Amino acid sequence: MKNILILLAIFSMIACKNETKTLDYVSLSGKITNPNSKELQVVDKKNVTIKTITLNEDGSFKDTLKVSKEMYALTDGNEYAALFLANGYNLNIILDTREFDESLKVTGEGSEGSNYLAEKMLLQEKTFTNINDLYALEKEEFTSAINEKKVAFTDLKNSYKNLDSSLIATDTKDTKMLFEFIIARYDKVANLYKLKGSPSPKFVNYENYKGGTTSLDDFKGKYVYVDVWATWCGPCKAEIPFLKELEKEFHGKNIVFVSVSVDKKDAHETWKKMIAEKEMGGVQLFADNDWNSQFVKDYGIEGIPRFLLIDDKGNVLNPDAPRPSNPNLKAVLNGLLK
């Protein structure tokens, strides 16, 4: 009888163990300090929102969702944090939006992948915020600098001992593509920076929103800050309030702010309507052949917004100037116009 009881106890333990299984959802909880909105979104790699999480009054939240094992983004307004999620994970997330990436802390079951992605994001910002300084190097120096930076990324990943194999594979591929992209742009960007100090490429007879046409030569004797944008470009529109502030602050000084739209001809009315609705100032121009305009090609512009700074003699000061939202721009302009 005793042996039978022991066997029954063992079978009971085995049965209980077999009933324990990985949960088929991920749990997310935490607290956001200084949130930008009342909701968080979990966004997949196709940029599709798969879950909206409502914040409590104190910024805390708690919710669950089913996922495929992969990388996601947790967004709060324009800010986001990369997360690695899998069903069965139980993550607690703490962050302050005023120092979004720096303050992000993830704890709980399955947190290592997300913490690695957060640290990698900070490394990317530190490494590539001043990417143009790299492109200004001679090619041999550029290659050497890039190889050093590759080592830093490898060392970071190796410092995390328990990363999921699928995250390692995806991340390795992503990092490889990032460096390949940066290296592939060297010749084009390096040539672009050779424009510094030389006469600026010119636009001629672009349509002016206020009537007539305008050419770059019309601004001889003035510094020119050029904003290349389009009505469909979200990041371009995000810069408009900052550009308006700059125009107001530097009004009456020896600088003109010129916005050149690369919208296609069928968006001409949309361009005019947006200028009116957003009360955009400065000189508003419509490029003669959208992306194929010679001025755009001569500056090697492949993405927008793009900002150019031209001196009062018509020479290129910076073919990739700081954005209006960058506090450094005011210092640069004040230095020129003192």
Secondary structure, 3 states (H helix, E strand, C coil): CHHHHHHHHHHHHHHHHHHCCCCCCEEEEEEEECCCCCEEEEECCCCCEEEEEECCCCCEEEEEECCCCEEEEEEECCEEEEEEECCCCEEEEEEEHHHHHHHCEEEEECCHHHHHHHHHHHHHHHHHCCHHHHHCCCHHHHHHHHHHHHHHHHHHHHCCCCCCHHHHHHHHHHHHHHHHHHHHCHHHHHHHHCCECCECCCCCCEEECCCCEECHHHHCCCEEEEEEECCCCHHHHHHHHHHHHHHHHCCCCCEEEEEEECCCHHHHHHHHHHHHHCCCCCEEEECCCHHHCHHHHHCCCCCCCEEEEECCCCEEEECCCCCCCCCHHHHHHHHHHC
